[in-house]
Amino acid sequence: MMKKLVFDFGIIPSIRAWNIAMAVSLVFAFPVFANAQNTDTLRHEVLLETDKGNIRIALYNETPLHRDNFIKLVKQGYYDGLLFHRVITSFMIQSGDSASRHAKPGQLLGSSHESYKIPAEIHYPALFHKRGAVASARESDKVNPERQSSASQFYIVYGRRFNDSMLDKAQEEMDKQTGGSVKLTPEVREVYKKIGGTPNLDGLYTVFGEVVEGLDVVNEIQWVDTDENGRPIEDIRIIRATVVR
């Protein structure tokens, strides 16, 4: 069995405290993303029809292994009926565990066995954890030093907006995790200040797409009530996923 196919919370300090301290600074739906990939008119797009509304995702060509794997699973109908099994306010929503399709109420999800992993395709700072970013979950560095991605589990970032002092603190935490190899560039800092996201994960997880429509739906989902494991009390399901472009 794969263990802890989620995030290593050692790299995300005081999430709960941030939720309280920064609640007043949250920005809700924000439709514009500053990223060079937005100029690419040939990107594949996937539509997630959920209980809360539709989320349209553009997949980056810079991460072909993740792009092609995601498209393959969508075409196979893999995501149809799966739950958003892990939700953290002001952070992200996560789906893709096969066990969630027929999960009982309160069942712990997120550690189902997978037959393969995807090699990391981390392209920071070109691709980073801005609000709306779509990235792959994975096992922690202790058991997965190559930072290979889950075959199917993914998360969509909501995060928060940052000011300069918050970004400086985030950089300190990033330095501890990456040995100083990942630096917040002026351009990336500006996006986190204007749009928001979760910089603490940059350089550590593969970002392979972004939400281009339906960020308001992501926002609604990330506010739902959850149990102690982050699973929504009321099930939120991907009704159907389709490749629309």
DOFI-582669 format. One line per field, with one value per residue (C-alpha): x, y, z; residue in three letters. Coordinates in Angstrom, 2 decimals, decimal comma. Layout:
BEGIN
X	[X;...]
Y	[Y;...]
Z	[Z;...]
kolpa	[Ala;...]
//
This chain:
BEGIN
X	[0,00;1,19;1,45;0,47;-0,22;-0,83;1,35;4,20;2,87;6,37;6,73;3,47;3,82;0,84;-1,84;-4,62;-3,13;-2,82;-6,46;-7,50;-4,94;-5,43;-9,17;-9,77;-7,27;-8,81;-9,77;-12,49;-12,82;-9,95;-10,21;-6,86;-3,56;-0,19;1,78;3,58;1,67;-1,52;-0,20;-0,25;-3,44;-2,84;-3,22;-5,56;-8,44;-10,47;-13,89;-14,72;-18,46;-18,92;-21,74;-20,85;-20,47;-17,99;-14,22;-12,32;-8,60;-5,90;-2,99;0,56;2,56;5,70;4,70;3,90;4,07;1,51;-0,59;-0,81;-1,46;-4,28;-5,88;-5,62;-7,40;-10,09;-10,80;-11,00;-13,65;-11,40;-12,38;-16,13;-17,76;-14,67;-14,87;-12,90;-11,66;-9,39;-10,14;-8,24;-9,59;-7,27;-5,07;-6,39;-8,93;-7,78;-9,25;-8,21;-8,31;-10,04;-11,35;-13,46;-15,91;-17,76;-16,44;-18,52;-19,22;-16,18;-13,89;-10,26;-9,13;-5,95;-3,68;-5,00;-2,47;-1,32;0,50;2,80;4,14;4,94;8,47;8,61;8,29;8,96;9,52;9,84;9,66;7,81;5,14;4,27;1,53;-0,50;-4,22;-5,88;-2,77;-3,37;-0,65;0,04;-0,08;2,75;4,33;6,68;10,40;11,28;9,93;9,95;13,17;12,77;9,41;7,57;3,89;0,83;-0,60;-4,01;-4,33;-4,22;-4,98;-6,21;-4,66;-6,74;-4,35;-4,26;-2,79;0,57;2,31;6,07;6,69;4,65;6,58;9,87;8,74;7,63;11,06;12,70;10,60;11,35;15,08;14,83;13,15;15,16;18,54;18,04;17,67;14,18;13,89;10,80;11,52;10,15;7,62;6,41;6,20;3,99;1,55;1,33;0,63;-2,01;-3,62;-2,57;-1,57;0,70;4,41;5,58;5,07;7,06;9,87;8,57;5,50;4,75;2,35;0,82;-2,14;-4,38;-8,04;-9,26;-12,95;-14,72;-12,36;-15,49;-16,42;-13,00;-13,53;-16,91;-15,53;-12,55;-14,94;-17,06;-17,14;-14,75;-13,90;-10,57;-8,98;-10,07;-12,80;-15,95;-18,81;-21,14;-19,69;-18,57;-18,14;-16,69;-19,79;-17,95;-14,59;-14,22;-11,53;-13,09;-10,09]
Y	[0,00;3,49;5,62;9,23;9,94;13,58;16,45;16,44;18,99;19,68;22,07;23,88;25,39;26,51;26,09;26,29;29,43;31,09;30,30;32,39;35,17;35,72;35,12;38,82;38,89;36,15;37,02;34,94;34,18;35,67;34,87;36,07;34,23;35,77;32,99;32,59;29,38;31,39;32,31;28,66;28,14;24,41;23,21;20,33;21,17;18,97;19,75;18,50;18,47;18,46;18,62;22,29;23,31;22,99;23,41;23,72;22,87;23,64;21,19;22,41;21,07;21,63;18,57;15,98;12,90;14,33;15,80;12,54;10,48;12,79;12,72;8,91;8,57;11,07;9,21;5,95;7,47;7,00;10,27;9,85;9,47;10,16;12,40;15,45;13,47;16,08;19,78;22,41;25,93;28,60;25,88;23,29;20,65;17,11;14,21;11,11;8,27;5,28;4,13;7,28;6,16;3,85;5,13;4,83;7,96;8,85;6,38;7,51;8,11;9,05;6,02;3,57;1,35;2,53;0,41;3,17;6,65;9,51;10,97;14,51;17,31;20,31;23,47;26,23;29,23;28,87;26,74;27,44;27,15;30,23;30,26;27,84;25,72;21,99;19,71;16,08;14,72;12,42;10,56;12,43;12,93;10,34;7,51;9,31;11,35;11,65;13,38;11,13;11,95;9,89;8,10;9,70;11,98;15,70;18,92;22,34;25,28;28,07;29,43;33,05;36,38;37,28;40,50;40,98;39,99;36,81;35,95;36,52;34,05;31,60;31,88;30,99;27,83;26,99;27,37;24,79;22,28;22,87;23,92;27,33;26,01;27,47;31,25;33,40;35,58;39,14;38,00;35,07;37,23;39,69;36,93;35,68;39,25;40,04;36,64;34,36;30,74;28,50;29,29;26,79;23,94;25,46;23,28;20,29;19,11;18,93;21,64;20,42;22,68;25,53;26,35;28,57;28,55;27,69;29,07;30,20;26,51;25,71;28,52;27,14;23,64;24,79;26,36;23,28;21,63;18,69;15,99;15,72;14,14;16,91;14,88;16,94;15,99;16,10;14,24;16,40;14,34;14,67;13,62;13,39;14,40;14,93;16,14;19,19;20,41]
Z	[0,00;-0,73;2,36;2,70;-0,96;-0,13;0,99;3,46;5,93;7,17;4,23;4,91;8,39;10,44;7,76;10,34;11,91;8,52;7,80;10,80;10,50;6,79;6,35;5,77;2,90;0,78;-2,77;-4,37;-8,10;-10,11;-13,82;-15,13;-14,65;-15,45;-17,07;-20,36;-21,04;-21,62;-25,07;-26,18;-28,20;-28,70;-25,12;-24,34;-22,01;-19,70;-18,26;-14,77;-14,15;-10,37;-7,84;-7,34;-10,99;-13,86;-13,70;-16,98;-16,88;-19,47;-19,50;-20,01;-22,95;-20,87;-18,78;-21,48;-19,24;-16,83;-19,65;-21,55;-18,43;-17,33;-20,79;-20,87;-17,52;-18,50;-21,75;-19,82;-17,54;-14,51;-12,81;-13,36;-9,96;-7,84;-4,77;-3,80;-0,83;0,76;1,09;3,07;3,27;1,84;0,40;-2,09;-3,11;-3,99;-5,97;-7,89;-5,34;-6,94;-3,56;-3,28;-5,99;-3,60;-0,27;2,85;4,94;7,02;5,24;5,21;1,65;-0,17;0,20;-2,38;-4,13;-7,57;-10,14;-11,39;-10,74;-13,10;-13,20;-11,86;-14,41;-12,19;-14,24;-11,69;-12,05;-15,37;-13,68;-10,07;-7,46;-8,27;-7,55;-9,97;-10,55;-11,06;-9,70;-8,85;-5,33;-4,29;-1,41;0,89;0,19;2,84;0,69;-2,65;-2,95;-6,72;-6,14;-8,55;-8,93;-8,15;-11,16;-10,65;-7,63;-8,30;-6,46;-7,47;-5,62;-4,12;-1,51;-0,40;-1,41;0,09;1,04;0,94;4,56;4,11;0,96;2,78;5,45;2,79;1,18;4,49;4,69;1,07;1,72;4,51;2,21;-0,96;0,38;-1,18;-4,70;-5,23;-5,12;-5,52;-8,54;-8,74;-11,35;-9,25;-6,13;-8,00;-8,97;-5,39;-4,24;-6,87;-7,49;-4,67;-4,34;-2,25;-2,78;-0,16;-2,64;-5,50;-6,79;-4,85;-6,79;-10,50;-11,71;-14,98;-15,67;-14,56;-14,15;-16,98;-16,04;-12,79;-10,17;-8,32;-8,06;-6,59;-4,11;-3,08;-2,59;-0,52;2,02;2,75;6,18;6,55;9,09;10,92;7,82;5,47;3,80;3,11;5,40;2,41;-0,57;-3,50;-6,63;-10,13;-12,05;-15,36;-16,82;-20,57;-22,94;-24,60;-26,56]
kolpa	[Met;Met;Lys;Lys;Leu;Val;Phe;Asp;Phe;Gly;Ile;Ile;Pro;Ser;Ile;Arg;Ala;Trp;Asn;Ile;Ala;Met;Ala;Val;Ser;Leu;Val;Phe;Ala;Phe;Pro;Val;Phe;Ala;Asn;Ala;Gln;Asn;Thr;Asp;Thr;Leu;Arg;His;Glu;Val;Leu;Leu;Glu;Thr;Asp;Lys;Gly;Asn;Ile;Arg;Ile;Ala;Leu;Tyr;Asn;Glu;Thr;Pro;Leu;His;Arg;Asp;Asn;Phe;Ile;Lys;Leu;Val;Lys;Gln;Gly;Tyr;Tyr;Asp;Gly;Leu;Leu;Phe;His;Arg;Val;Ile;Thr;Ser;Phe;Met;Ile;Gln;Ser;Gly;Asp;Ser;Ala;Ser;Arg;His;Ala;Lys;Pro;Gly;Gln;Leu;Leu;Gly;Ser;Ser;His;Glu;Ser;Tyr;Lys;Ile;Pro;Ala;Glu;Ile;His;Tyr;Pro;Ala;Leu;Phe;His;Lys;Arg;Gly;Ala;Val;Ala;Ser;Ala;Arg;Glu;Ser;Asp;Lys;Val;Asn;Pro;Glu;Arg;Gln;Ser;Ser;Ala;Ser;Gln;Phe;Tyr;Ile;Val;Tyr;Gly;Arg;Arg;Phe;Asn;Asp;Ser;Met;Leu;Asp;Lys;Ala;Gln;Glu;Glu;Met;Asp;Lys;Gln;Thr;Gly;Gly;Ser;Val;Lys;Leu;Thr;Pro;Glu;Val;Arg;Glu;Val;Tyr;Lys;Lys;Ile;Gly;Gly;Thr;Pro;Asn;Leu;Asp;Gly;Leu;Tyr;Thr;Val;Phe;Gly;Glu;Val;Val;Glu;Gly;Leu;Asp;Val;Val;Asn;Glu;Ile;Gln;Trp;Val;Asp;Thr;Asp;Glu;Asn;Gly;Arg;Pro;Ile;Glu;Asp;Ile;Arg;Ile;Ile;Arg;Ala;Thr;Val;Val;Arg]
//
